[in-house]
Structure formats: structure tokens, C-alpha cells
Amino acid sequence: MSTLVAYASRHGATQGIAERIASTLNEAGQEAKARPVGAVDDMTCYDAFVVGSAVYAAHWQQEASEFVQRNRAVLASKPVWLFSSGPLGTDASDAQGRELTVTAEPKEMAEFEGAIGPNGHRVFFGALDPGKLGFAERAIRKLPAARTMLPEGDFRDRSEIDAWANGIAHDLAEDTS
């Protein structure tokens, strides 16, 4: 089966997750390609899809949401999985002890569930490289509360990403048998 891993990434962390998913699928015997959602023009040559987006303020990036909406008929007719990236840090709580919404789904997920019926959705920790931030993002990071909510570093758990992608590969292998 040929699988497209389509993604929207603002600063590269989500792209890295998508590329790792595609690589893991390939290593498991599935043919997979990672491509930005804006570079996908032909969906007919794929048998399955993994679609992901960086999450900001509890929402997928607009280009990823529009990709799902624009292609909902194709996505609904094939196996599809969704992933989100964005929470930063390694703790499930912030500096004030409030639980982080690491497993909370972006607001679009309810709509996507109804429109395309994905086989699953996974939220992964992201990464923050201050050198890749724009002016407004750097200004926000200067706020005292933002420093604890937006810690610098790469918090992506590669073994967690690999395990999820291997689960997808297993499901795809079962679909072809």
C-alpha cells in the first residue's frame, strides 16, 4: 500500500514527526512519503493517509484543516490517521500545577471524526527552537508566564512516534491480507 503522510509545520517540528512516521512505515514494509499539505495535488495514487499539523491555541494550522476539508471525500474512503504536535515540555503539568492538555484534542477533531472517520488521532509533544520564531512569537516568549508554558527544547519522543507508526503499519498490513 502507498501511504501519504501529509503535514503542516510552522517551524519544522511537525515536519520531523511526519518524516519519522514515513520512515518507520517504510522500514515496516509499507511504501510511504511525507509531503507538506500545500505540495499535495494528486491524492488518487495513495491507498492510505496520515495527516498531521502543528497546534497553536488548540487549533490545527489553517492549511491542514483546509486540506482535510477539501479532500474529505477521498480521506473518508480510505484508511486515515491524524496526528497533532505542539505541547512543549516533558511534564503533564505546568509551573502552577495545572494539568497540561497533552492528550486534549484540537478543536477540529470532532468535525474531522464526523467528516472522515479517522482510525485514530495522536498528540505528540513538539519542539521549540527560539531561533526559528518570528518577531511576534519572540515577543510573546518574553512574557514571564510564556517562559514556563513555552520551554525551549525538543520534546518529541521518537520511540512513541515509532510505536504509533508501527501500529499503523500493522493495521495496513492486515488490510492487505
VOPAGU-2260 file (C-alpha; in pm, 1 decimal, decimal comma):
REM VOPAGU-2260
SITE   aa  ch    i         X         Y         Z
SITE  MET   A    0       0,0       0,0       0,0
SITE  SER   A    1     113,8     352,1     -74,4
SITE  THR   A    2      67,4     592,9     214,9
SITE  LEU   A    3      85,9     971,5     210,4
SITE  VAL   A    4     199,1    1137,5     531,4
SITE  ALA   A    5      79,1    1496,0     477,4
SITE  TYR   A    6     163,8    1767,6     726,9
SITE  ALA   A    7     150,5    2138,1     811,0
SITE  SER   A    8     452,1    2259,3    1006,3
SITE  ARG   A    9     533,1    2616,7    1101,3
SITE  HIS   A   10     887,8    2570,3    1234,4
SITE  GLY   A   11     983,8    2215,4    1135,6
SITE  ALA   A   12     896,2    2002,8    1440,7
SITE  THR   A   13     578,1    1861,2    1285,7
SITE  GLN   A   14     765,2    1801,5     961,1
SITE  GLY   A   15    1018,1    1598,8    1158,3
SITE  ILE   A   16     740,0    1387,8    1310,9
SITE  ALA   A   17     583,3    1330,1     966,9
SITE  GLU   A   18     917,4    1228,5     816,4
SITE  ARG   A   19     979,3     989,2    1105,2
SITE  ILE   A   20     634,6     832,7    1058,7
SITE  ALA   A   21     700,5     786,3     684,3
SITE  SER   A   22    1043,7     638,6     755,1
SITE  THR   A   23     902,8     397,2    1013,5
SITE  LEU   A   24     627,3     289,6     774,0
SITE  ASN   A   25     889,1     228,0     502,9
SITE  GLU   A   26    1104,3      24,7     742,3
SITE  ALA   A   27     796,2    -184,4     825,0
SITE  GLY   A   28     745,2    -268,9     456,9
SITE  GLN   A   29     489,7      -3,0     367,8
SITE  GLU   A   30     554,9     247,6      90,0
SITE  ALA   A   31     521,6     597,0     240,9
SITE  LYS   A   32     606,2     957,0     150,9
SITE  ALA   A   33     599,2    1266,2     372,8
SITE  ARG   A   34     486,9    1586,7     199,4
SITE  PRO   A   35     362,6    1928,7     311,3
SITE  VAL   A   36     -14,0    1962,7     262,9
SITE  GLY   A   37      43,4    2253,8      25,1
SITE  ALA   A   38     251,9    2034,1    -207,8
SITE  VAL   A   39      -8,4    1756,9    -243,2
SITE  ASP   A   40    -202,1    1783,0    -566,1
SITE  ASP   A   41    -292,3    1423,3    -652,6
SITE  MET   A   42    -444,0    1205,0    -383,1
SITE  THR   A   43    -559,3     926,1    -616,3
SITE  CYS   A   44    -225,5     742,7    -615,7
SITE  TYR   A   45    -239,3     673,6    -240,0
SITE  ASP   A   46    -411,0     388,2     -60,2
SITE  ALA   A   47    -390,9     535,3     291,8
SITE  PHE   A   48    -321,5     866,7     462,0
SITE  VAL   A   49    -163,6    1003,8     777,1
SITE  VAL   A   50    -232,2    1376,2     819,0
SITE  GLY   A   51     -76,8    1595,4    1085,5
SITE  SER   A   52     -49,5    1953,0    1195,5
SITE  ALA   A   53     119,9    2171,5    1447,4
SITE  VAL   A   54    -131,8    2300,8    1701,0
SITE  TYR   A   55    -148,9    2660,8    1816,2
SITE  ALA   A   56    -412,9    2786,9    2060,4
SITE  ALA   A   57    -591,1    2447,3    2044,6
SITE  HIS   A   58    -629,6    2460,2    1664,1
SITE  TRP   A   59    -463,8    2289,3    1370,1
SITE  GLN   A   60    -291,8    2519,4    1125,7
SITE  GLN   A   61    -540,7    2657,1     875,6
SITE  GLU   A   62    -372,1    2496,8     575,0
SITE  ALA   A   63    -400,4    2149,9     735,4
SITE  SER   A   64    -767,7    2198,1     824,9
SITE  GLU   A   65    -841,6    2319,2     473,5
SITE  PHE   A   66    -655,8    2017,5     330,8
SITE  VAL   A   67    -877,8    1778,8     527,5
SITE  GLN   A   68   -1195,0    1967,9     434,2
SITE  ARG   A   69   -1100,8    1993,6      65,3
SITE  ASN   A   70   -1013,1    1621,9      43,9
SITE  ARG   A   71   -1273,4    1481,2     283,2
SITE  ALA   A   72   -1436,4    1254,2      21,5
SITE  VAL   A   73   -1104,3    1082,6     -59,8
SITE  LEU   A   74    -995,9    1069,1     304,6
SITE  ALA   A   75   -1331,4     920,6     411,5
SITE  SER   A   76   -1296,3     641,8     155,8
SITE  LYS   A   77    -950,5     520,9     262,3
SITE  PRO   A   78    -770,2     435,4     587,1
SITE  VAL   A   79    -661,8     758,5     755,9
SITE  TRP   A   80    -489,0     852,1    1081,3
SITE  LEU   A   81    -438,4    1201,1    1222,9
SITE  PHE   A   82    -167,8    1344,0    1447,2
SITE  SER   A   83    -107,0    1674,8    1618,1
SITE  SER   A   84     206,6    1823,9    1765,4
SITE  GLY   A   85     261,2    2118,4    1986,5
SITE  PRO   A   86     262,1    2071,2    2361,1
SITE  LEU   A   87     608,0    2154,1    2492,8
SITE  GLY   A   88     790,0    2005,6    2787,9
SITE  THR   A   89     805,0    1665,3    2946,0
SITE  ASP   A   90     569,8    1713,4    3239,6
SITE  ALA   A   91     195,7    1667,9    3233,1
SITE  SER   A   92     157,0    1986,8    3439,6
SITE  ASP   A   93     270,2    2347,3    3413,3
SITE  ALA   A   94     455,4    2559,6    3669,9
SITE  GLN   A   95     129,0    2630,4    3855,5
SITE  GLY   A   96      48,9    2258,7    3880,9
SITE  ARG   A   97    -230,5    2270,7    3621,7
SITE  GLU   A   98    -251,6    1962,3    3403,9
SITE  LEU   A   99    -130,8    2021,6    3050,6
SITE  THR   A  100    -361,5    1918,0    2771,4
SITE  VAL   A  101    -112,4    1678,6    2614,4
SITE  THR   A  102    -389,3    1437,2    2526,4
SITE  ALA   A  103    -650,8    1705,1    2460,4
SITE  GLU   A  104    -761,0    1704,4    2102,6
SITE  PRO   A  105    -755,2    2017,8    1888,7
SITE  LYS   A  106   -1097,3    2171,4    1832,6
SITE  GLU   A  107   -1117,0    2043,2    1473,1
SITE  MET   A  108   -1108,7    1676,2    1574,0
SITE  ALA   A  109   -1483,2    1643,3    1637,8
SITE  GLU   A  110   -1553,7    1779,2    1290,0
SITE  PHE   A  111   -1289,5    1553,6    1133,7
SITE  GLU   A  112   -1430,4    1248,8    1315,0
SITE  GLY   A  113   -1768,6    1309,3    1155,7
SITE  ALA   A  114   -1636,4    1400,7     811,4
SITE  ILE   A  115   -1366,0    1139,7     750,9
SITE  GLY   A  116   -1386,7     881,5    1031,2
SITE  PRO   A  117   -1013,9     850,3    1105,1
SITE  ASN   A  118    -877,2     528,0    1252,0
SITE  GLY   A  119    -714,9     731,7    1525,7
SITE  HIS   A  120    -566,2    1061,3    1638,5
SITE  ARG   A  121    -246,4    1107,3    1838,8
SITE  VAL   A  122     -99,8    1414,4    2008,2
SITE  PHE   A  123     280,2    1429,8    2027,9
SITE  PHE   A  124     499,7    1670,8    2220,0
SITE  GLY   A  125     667,4    1924,3    1992,4
SITE  ALA   A  126     986,4    2128,2    1987,1
SITE  LEU   A  127    1074,1    2494,4    2027,3
SITE  ASP   A  128    1385,3    2645,7    1873,6
SITE  PRO   A  129    1384,9    3019,6    1957,2
SITE  GLY   A  130    1599,9    3086,1    1650,9
SITE  LYS   A  131    1309,6    2982,5    1425,7
SITE  LEU   A  132    1049,2    3209,4    1586,5
SITE  GLY   A  133     906,1    3517,8    1419,7
SITE  PHE   A  134     901,6    3863,2    1578,1
SITE  ALA   A  135     556,1    3827,8    1739,5
SITE  GLU   A  136     638,6    3481,9    1875,2
SITE  ARG   A  137     964,6    3607,9    2026,0
SITE  ALA   A  138     773,6    3895,5    2188,9
SITE  ILE   A  139     522,4    3655,2    2343,2
SITE  ARG   A  140     804,1    3438,9    2479,1
SITE  LYS   A  141     936,5    3739,6    2671,7
SITE  LEU   A  142     625,9    3739,5    2891,3
SITE  PRO   A  143     701,3    3573,2    3228,5
SITE  ALA   A  144     418,3    3317,0    3203,6
SITE  ALA   A  145     514,8    3227,2    2848,4
SITE  ARG   A  146     864,0    3113,8    2950,4
SITE  THR   A  147     720,5    2831,8    3161,9
SITE  MET   A  148     444,3    2746,1    2911,8
SITE  LEU   A  149     678,8    2762,5    2611,2
SITE  PRO   A  150    1003,1    2599,7    2721,5
SITE  GLU   A  151    1290,9    2581,0    2477,8
SITE  GLY   A  152    1392,5    2236,5    2356,7
SITE  ASP   A  153    1297,8    1929,7    2157,4
SITE  PHE   A  154    1039,6    1723,7    2346,8
SITE  ARG   A  155     942,7    1483,9    2067,1
SITE  ASP   A  156     950,7    1124,0    2188,3
SITE  ARG   A  157    1088,9     928,8    1895,2
SITE  SER   A  158    1007,2     588,4    2045,6
SITE  GLU   A  159     644,7     697,6    2094,2
SITE  ILE   A  160     625,5     817,7    1733,0
SITE  ASP   A  161     780,9     492,0    1609,6
SITE  ALA   A  162     541,3     279,3    1815,7
SITE  TRP   A  163     239,2     466,6    1677,5
SITE  ALA   A  164     368,3     440,7    1319,2
SITE  ASN   A  165     438,9      68,9    1365,1
SITE  GLY   A  166      78,3      26,9    1478,6
SITE  ILE   A  167     -35,4     193,8    1157,0
SITE  ALA   A  168     194,5     -33,0     954,1
SITE  HIS   A  169      43,9    -335,8    1130,3
SITE  ASP   A  170    -311,3    -216,1    1053,2
SITE  LEU   A  171    -220,5    -153,9     687,4
SITE  ALA   A  172     -61,3    -498,9     656,4
SITE  GLU   A  173    -379,7    -655,2     792,9
SITE  ASP   A  174    -587,5    -459,6     538,9
SITE  THR   A  175    -391,4    -615,7     251,8
SITE  SER   A  176    -404,3    -972,3     381,0
